[in-house]
Amino acid sequence: MTMEPGIARSRHRGFTLIELLIALTVVAILVLIAFPSYQAYIVRSSRQAAQAELVALANSQEKIFLNSSASAYSSSVTGNYTGQSGGGLGVAATTTCTTAGRSKDCRYTFSVAATATTFTLTATPVTGTPQAADGNLTITEAGKRTWGSKTW
């Protein structure tokens, strides 16, 4: 029993339409499952980076308080760091983030509310980023750390 050469070749030419549709369906399902997890990972990692930056800024505030002749905290996030209460915390614009006072990944804006003896540093999510609904992060001179209504 011999087969015609044309028939044997036509069976091995490529994928059928049904095989392509099945492959596309599998890829679509994987994307639907993986993408939200990836987005959550990005939000979580940016939040952790902002928390680390807030801790570093709080440490700078404590150095300023100890070095300042007036024993006071700085009330400026974007001013140049001088080690004195009249200076700032030195969060300047960078090549990746052209707006001063933002986190290194540009997803949070830092602000400070300070008196001579207290401060509250706040990281507010930037509108239009995946962080937008993540909630504010704060840290105080007493070490109280909040994320929305939770502590971190």
C-alpha positions, 0 to 999 in steps of 0.5 A: 500500500503506497500513499501518494506523495502529495497527501503525505506532505500535506499532513505535515505542512504546519499548524491547523487553525484549531491548534492555533486557537487552542494555543492562543486560548492557553496563552490568554488564560495564562496572561489573565492569571499572571498579570494581576499577580505581577501588578500586585508584586510591582505595587508591593515592591514599590511600597517597600522601597518607599518605606525604606526611603522613609526610614532613611529620611527619618534617620536624617531628621534625627541627625538634623535634630542632634546637629542643629543648634536650635534642636529642631527638625527640618521642615523641607523635603526638597531643600539641600541637606545641610545637617541643620534644621534650616536645611532640608532632607535633600530629596532632589530631582533625579534623571529618572524622576524629574520632580523633586520630592519623589521616591526613587521610582517616582511612584510616591511624593514625600512631604514633611510636617515638622515642629521644633520637636516633632515630625511626620514624614508622609509618602503619598502615591502619585496619581496615574501610577499603579500605587494610586490606590495603595494608601499613604505611608507615614513615619513619625519622630516617635517611630510610629509607622502607618500605611493607611489604617495599618502599621508597617 
